[in-house]
């Protein structure tokens, strides 16, 4: 009962802090979201921070869980607060993001260590909340799930692209009236900066296209073959 009361107080404080600061960041997995949350937490307090960060100087006790959908956060804050603050997020090419997710999950040992990238995509193909190794929806949701409301409309004010990260974060920094935003880089997982296209074959490429059709259409992505 006491734990529930503390949580309720924390959430009330969170709503107040977000209304006062005037913004919210929708953190989509594998879009440099941990780096962004670490920076925001350092500047604006634990409402924006993240606990699970290797750099202990940036780790903060959280008020809200990681990777809440925009519609979940809107319901929690209330429509009036949500509509009054600046909301933003970062999206990423789904072929690239899937490859990054695979490498990150290998690194944190949340998938079998002998899985190849092809094994991972084949397992992802039919993943749901009751699928072994994919019980967290952030491991299989597309970016579109994070930004759409119940009626299928975009409810986030500004959608930055990971591929244009430096430029787009400057626009966000200007809106938030802060300098040098987006300089922190933590939890990187891609091997040797190799291009994701090297790891796909025609079948796995098509699987990702079908899984994340909404992302591809909504954000204008395509498979970038650098070979």
One Martini backbone bead per residue (centre of mass of N, CA, C, O) as a GRO file, in nm:
protein
  227
    1UNK     BB    1   0.058   0.063  -0.021
    2UNK     BB    2   0.304   0.254   0.007
    3UNK     BB    3   0.416   0.211  -0.279
    4UNK     BB    4   0.163   0.323  -0.423
    5UNK     BB    5   0.176   0.606  -0.301
    6UNK     BB    6   0.455   0.684  -0.411
    7UNK     BB    7   0.380   0.650  -0.709
    8UNK     BB    8   0.157   0.865  -0.713
    9UNK     BB    9   0.341   1.100  -0.632
   10UNK     BB   10   0.542   1.072  -0.864
   11UNK     BB   11   0.335   1.119  -1.094
   12UNK     BB   12   0.245   1.399  -1.003
   13UNK     BB   13   0.524   1.524  -1.027
   14UNK     BB   14   0.563   1.458  -1.328
   15UNK     BB   15   0.331   1.629  -1.438
   16UNK     BB   16   0.433   1.894  -1.326
   17UNK     BB   17   0.718   1.897  -1.461
   18UNK     BB   18   0.623   1.884  -1.756
   19UNK     BB   19   0.450   2.139  -1.753
   20UNK     BB   20   0.688   2.325  -1.669
   21UNK     BB   21   0.897   2.246  -1.904
   22UNK     BB   22   0.728   2.177  -2.189
   23UNK     BB   23   0.802   1.856  -2.230
   24UNK     BB   24   0.838   1.544  -2.440
   25UNK     BB   25   1.002   1.221  -2.468
   26UNK     BB   26   0.984   0.968  -2.708
   27UNK     BB   27   1.129   0.649  -2.645
   28UNK     BB   28   1.284   0.473  -2.888
   29UNK     BB   29   1.429   0.200  -2.957
   30UNK     BB   30   1.728   0.241  -3.120
   31UNK     BB   31   1.765   0.598  -3.128
   32UNK     BB   32   1.935   0.720  -2.882
   33UNK     BB   33   1.752   0.739  -2.617
   34UNK     BB   34   1.950   0.710  -2.376
   35UNK     BB   35   2.117   0.961  -2.437
   36UNK     BB   36   1.886   1.163  -2.422
   37UNK     BB   37   1.787   1.096  -2.134
   38UNK     BB   38   2.052   1.158  -1.992
   39UNK     BB   39   2.060   1.456  -2.068
   40UNK     BB   40   1.783   1.540  -1.962
   41UNK     BB   41   1.828   1.450  -1.670
   42UNK     BB   42   2.070   1.642  -1.614
   43UNK     BB   43   1.897   1.908  -1.679
   44UNK     BB   44   1.571   1.824  -1.566
   45UNK     BB   45   1.565   1.550  -1.433
   46UNK     BB   46   1.413   1.241  -1.345
   47UNK     BB   47   1.165   1.253  -1.538
   48UNK     BB   48   1.387   1.218  -1.793
   49UNK     BB   49   1.530   0.980  -1.696
   50UNK     BB   50   1.763   0.697  -1.633
   51UNK     BB   51   1.873   0.396  -1.488
   52UNK     BB   52   1.977   0.212  -1.739
   53UNK     BB   53   2.310   0.312  -1.707
   54UNK     BB   54   2.646   0.283  -1.715
   55UNK     BB   55   2.664   0.585  -1.655
   56UNK     BB   56   2.633   0.681  -1.331
   57UNK     BB   57   2.616   0.997  -1.363
   58UNK     BB   58   2.324   0.950  -1.531
   59UNK     BB   59   2.179   0.789  -1.331
   60UNK     BB   60   1.823   0.757  -1.253
   61UNK     BB   61   1.549   0.776  -1.090
   62UNK     BB   62   1.243   0.687  -1.198
   63UNK     BB   63   0.909   0.776  -1.293
   64UNK     BB   64   0.908   0.649  -1.579
   65UNK     BB   65   0.902   0.432  -1.804
   66UNK     BB   66   1.024   0.288  -2.059
   67UNK     BB   67   0.887   0.320  -2.365
   68UNK     BB   68   0.641   0.499  -2.401
   69UNK     BB   69   0.371   0.560  -2.545
   70UNK     BB   70   0.209   0.833  -2.642
   71UNK     BB   71  -0.079   0.734  -2.555
   72UNK     BB   72   0.007   0.660  -2.267
   73UNK     BB   73   0.112   0.941  -2.181
   74UNK     BB   74  -0.145   1.098  -2.238
   75UNK     BB   75  -0.320   0.943  -2.033
   76UNK     BB   76  -0.144   1.018  -1.784
   77UNK     BB   77  -0.144   1.337  -1.819
   78UNK     BB   78  -0.339   1.438  -2.017
   79UNK     BB   79  -0.456   1.626  -2.271
   80UNK     BB   80  -0.387   1.914  -2.176
   81UNK     BB   81  -0.086   1.870  -2.131
   82UNK     BB   82  -0.005   1.738  -2.397
   83UNK     BB   83  -0.105   1.991  -2.577
   84UNK     BB   84   0.098   2.206  -2.417
   85UNK     BB   85   0.339   2.039  -2.512
   86UNK     BB   86   0.646   1.942  -2.637
   87UNK     BB   87   0.676   1.680  -2.872
   88UNK     BB   88   0.927   1.412  -2.916
   89UNK     BB   89   1.129   1.219  -3.155
   90UNK     BB   90   1.297   0.913  -3.279
   91UNK     BB   91   1.368   0.768  -3.586
   92UNK     BB   92   1.427   0.453  -3.781
   93UNK     BB   93   1.535   0.248  -3.988
   94UNK     BB   94   1.415  -0.074  -3.972
   95UNK     BB   95   1.666  -0.228  -4.071
   96UNK     BB   96   1.865  -0.086  -3.879
   97UNK     BB   97   1.716  -0.124  -3.607
   98UNK     BB   98   1.714  -0.434  -3.608
   99UNK     BB   99   2.021  -0.470  -3.609
  100UNK     BB  100   2.070  -0.314  -3.347
  101UNK     BB  101   1.892  -0.490  -3.166
  102UNK     BB  102   2.047  -0.749  -3.199
  103UNK     BB  103   2.322  -0.648  -3.085
  104UNK     BB  104   2.215  -0.555  -2.812
  105UNK     BB  105   2.094  -0.834  -2.722
  106UNK     BB  106   2.359  -0.979  -2.726
  107UNK     BB  107   2.506  -0.798  -2.521
  108UNK     BB  108   2.266  -0.852  -2.291
  109UNK     BB  109   2.163  -1.154  -2.315
  110UNK     BB  110   1.839  -1.184  -2.447
  111UNK     BB  111   1.966  -1.385  -2.648
  112UNK     BB  112   2.098  -1.620  -2.813
  113UNK     BB  113   2.442  -1.646  -2.882
  114UNK     BB  114   2.393  -1.831  -3.160
  115UNK     BB  115   2.257  -1.614  -3.308
  116UNK     BB  116   2.182  -1.498  -3.593
  117UNK     BB  117   2.041  -1.259  -3.771
  118UNK     BB  118   1.850  -1.450  -3.915
  119UNK     BB  119   1.735  -1.583  -3.664
  120UNK     BB  120   1.612  -1.326  -3.549
  121UNK     BB  121   1.417  -1.255  -3.781
  122UNK     BB  122   1.259  -1.524  -3.774
  123UNK     BB  123   1.158  -1.474  -3.481
  124UNK     BB  124   1.027  -1.189  -3.532
  125UNK     BB  125   0.806  -1.247  -3.745
  126UNK     BB  126   0.602  -1.378  -3.487
  127UNK     BB  127   0.602  -1.176  -3.268
  128UNK     BB  128   0.499  -1.163  -2.920
  129UNK     BB  129   0.417  -1.144  -2.584
  130UNK     BB  130   0.446  -1.488  -2.588
  131UNK     BB  131   0.735  -1.478  -2.696
  132UNK     BB  132   1.026  -1.591  -2.684
  133UNK     BB  133   1.236  -1.303  -2.637
  134UNK     BB  134   0.942  -1.102  -2.686
  135UNK     BB  135   0.776  -0.975  -2.433
  136UNK     BB  136   0.876  -0.704  -2.518
  137UNK     BB  137   0.741  -0.472  -2.731
  138UNK     BB  138   1.011  -0.315  -2.805
  139UNK     BB  139   1.124  -0.573  -2.980
  140UNK     BB  140   0.868  -0.533  -3.219
  141UNK     BB  141   0.803  -0.259  -3.249
  142UNK     BB  142   0.733   0.009  -3.418
  143UNK     BB  143   0.751   0.348  -3.444
  144UNK     BB  144   0.448   0.401  -3.499
  145UNK     BB  145   0.338   0.302  -3.221
  146UNK     BB  146   0.466   0.560  -3.066
  147UNK     BB  147   0.298   0.808  -3.241
  148UNK     BB  148   0.015   0.690  -3.225
  149UNK     BB  149  -0.307   0.694  -3.189
  150UNK     BB  150  -0.611   0.542  -3.167
  151UNK     BB  151  -0.680   0.676  -3.473
  152UNK     BB  152  -0.393   0.697  -3.638
  153UNK     BB  153  -0.263   0.955  -3.532
  154UNK     BB  154  -0.037   1.195  -3.495
  155UNK     BB  155   0.087   1.299  -3.147
  156UNK     BB  156   0.361   1.423  -3.242
  157UNK     BB  157   0.525   1.712  -3.316
  158UNK     BB  158   0.832   1.585  -3.346
  159UNK     BB  159   1.021   1.405  -3.605
  160UNK     BB  160   1.308   1.258  -3.590
  161UNK     BB  161   1.607   1.149  -3.753
  162UNK     BB  162   1.871   0.949  -3.720
  163UNK     BB  163   2.003   1.033  -4.001
  164UNK     BB  164   1.946   1.356  -3.885
  165UNK     BB  165   2.036   1.410  -3.592
  166UNK     BB  166   2.204   1.672  -3.576
  167UNK     BB  167   1.999   1.860  -3.708
  168UNK     BB  168   1.739   1.789  -3.539
  169UNK     BB  169   1.862   1.852  -3.253
  170UNK     BB  170   1.895   2.153  -3.304
  171UNK     BB  171   1.594   2.214  -3.321
  172UNK     BB  172   1.528   2.110  -3.038
  173UNK     BB  173   1.724   2.288  -2.878
  174UNK     BB  174   1.590   2.552  -2.962
  175UNK     BB  175   1.313   2.486  -2.835
  176UNK     BB  176   1.455   2.432  -2.538
  177UNK     BB  177   1.695   2.626  -2.486
  178UNK     BB  178   1.970   2.465  -2.572
  179UNK     BB  179   2.296   2.330  -2.564
  180UNK     BB  180   2.459   2.066  -2.680
  181UNK     BB  181   2.267   1.853  -2.812
  182UNK     BB  182   2.365   1.512  -2.863
  183UNK     BB  183   2.672   1.424  -2.754
  184UNK     BB  184   2.586   1.169  -2.636
  185UNK     BB  185   2.725   0.812  -2.631
  186UNK     BB  186   2.534   0.524  -2.566
  187UNK     BB  187   2.478   0.193  -2.627
  188UNK     BB  188   2.642   0.088  -2.849
  189UNK     BB  189   2.608  -0.201  -3.110
  190UNK     BB  190   2.757  -0.170  -3.364
  191UNK     BB  191   2.976  -0.332  -3.579
  192UNK     BB  192   3.221  -0.138  -3.704
  193UNK     BB  193   3.017   0.038  -3.878
  194UNK     BB  194   2.849  -0.144  -4.038
  195UNK     BB  195   2.633  -0.200  -4.278
  196UNK     BB  196   2.326  -0.346  -4.269
  197UNK     BB  197   2.308  -0.468  -4.567
  198UNK     BB  198   2.526  -0.701  -4.519
  199UNK     BB  199   2.300  -0.884  -4.333
  200UNK     BB  200   2.115  -0.927  -4.573
  201UNK     BB  201   1.859  -1.095  -4.732
  202UNK     BB  202   1.585  -1.123  -4.921
  203UNK     BB  203   1.407  -1.240  -4.692
  204UNK     BB  204   1.474  -1.048  -4.452
  205UNK     BB  205   1.405  -0.791  -4.600
  206UNK     BB  206   1.098  -0.865  -4.642
  207UNK     BB  207   1.016  -0.903  -4.351
  208UNK     BB  208   1.066  -0.609  -4.262
  209UNK     BB  209   0.878  -0.478  -4.465
  210UNK     BB  210   0.619  -0.613  -4.350
  211UNK     BB  211   0.640  -0.538  -4.048
  212UNK     BB  212   0.722  -0.207  -4.135
  213UNK     BB  213   0.527  -0.054  -4.333
  214UNK     BB  214   0.437   0.192  -4.169
  215UNK     BB  215   0.714   0.321  -4.138
  216UNK     BB  216   0.786   0.343  -4.437
  217UNK     BB  217   0.543   0.528  -4.509
  218UNK     BB  218   0.552   0.751  -4.282
  219UNK     BB  219   0.895   0.807  -4.312
  220UNK     BB  220   1.034   0.726  -4.595
  221UNK     BB  221   1.155   0.440  -4.624
  222UNK     BB  222   1.447   0.243  -4.730
  223UNK     BB  223   1.658   0.028  -4.873
  224UNK     BB  224   2.012   0.067  -4.822
  225UNK     BB  225   2.237  -0.023  -5.072
  226UNK     BB  226   2.603  -0.028  -5.034
  227UNK     BB  227   2.720  -0.269  -5.228
   0.00000   0.00000   0.00000
